[in-house]
Amino acid sequence: MINIQQIDDKTGLLEQGEGTACSSTFFSALVQLIPCRAAVAPFSPIPPSETCCNAIKALGQPCLCVLVNGPPISGVDRNMALQLPEKCTDNFEPCDIIK
């Protein structure tokens, strides 16, 4: 499991307590998730597109965990975002949800 701790003040990169750190800033990781917008909209029945799944693979589990544990994102259902790796058949470890 990944535990998010902080954004490094010097590099602006997201750091995590365990596992691999996300090498993107929060905003950069969010931009990578744009192809998945329709699939993560609240109550959306739309499955992730191939472009979305490629974006999730490129984004990686550490950055996805950072996004779902970060500040609220307008138009994004966090639970649906957490389901993207499974729907895209990526074998990511589940994210620890920090409340």
N, C-alpha and C positions, 0 to 999 in steps of 0.2 A: 504494500500500500504506500501511497505517496502522501506526505504531509507538507503542505505549503507553509513556508515561514515568512518570507519577506522579499521585497524588491531590493536588490543591491543598490545602494546609493551611488556608487562609483560607476557601475556599468549600466544600470537601468534594467538589467536582466533579472528574470524571475528566478529566485532560488528556492529550493525545497530541502526539507530536513532529511529525507531518505530518497534513494534512487537517483535518477538522472535529472539534472536541472533543465528547465525550459530555456532554450537559447534565444528566445524571442522576447521582446517587450510585450506587455499586455495588449497594447494597441495593434502591434504587428501580428500577434497570434489571432486577435479578433478579425483582422482583415483577411487572414487565411481562411477563416470560417465562413466568409461571405457566400461561397457557392452552396452552403448548406442551409441558408436562411429559410427556404421554403420547408425543409424537413424538420426544422427546430422551432417553427412558429407554434405558439400555444394551440393545442387541439388539431394540429395539422395531420391529415391522413396521407400526406405525400411522402413516399419513401425517399431516402437520399439518392441523388443522382450519381452517376459514375464520376462526374467532376467533383461532387461533394466527397465521395469516398476517397478519391485521390488526394483531396485537400486534407482529409483526416489523417491519412497515412503520412503525408508530408509534415503535418502539424505535430503528430506524435502524442503519446499518452501524457507525458509531463505537462505539455502546453495545454492540452484539453482539460486536464485537472485544474490548471491555473485559471482557465477561463470560467469553469463551472463554479469555482470557489471564490472568484473575484467579485467585483461590484456587479450589481444587477445590470443586465444587458437588455435593453428595450427590444421586445419582439422575439426573445429567445426563452424557450422553456428549458430550464436546466436539466430536468429529467429526460427530456427528449434528446438533448445534446449528449447526455451520458450514454444513451442507447446507440449513438451513431457507430461506435466501433463494432458492436455486435451486428448491427444492420449492414455494415460494410464488410463483414467477415474479417475484421482485424482482431487479433487476439491481445488486446490491451489488458493490463491489470486494471481492476476497478479503482476508481478514485475514492479517496477518503473525502467525505463531505464535511467541511468545516462550517460550523454554524456560528 
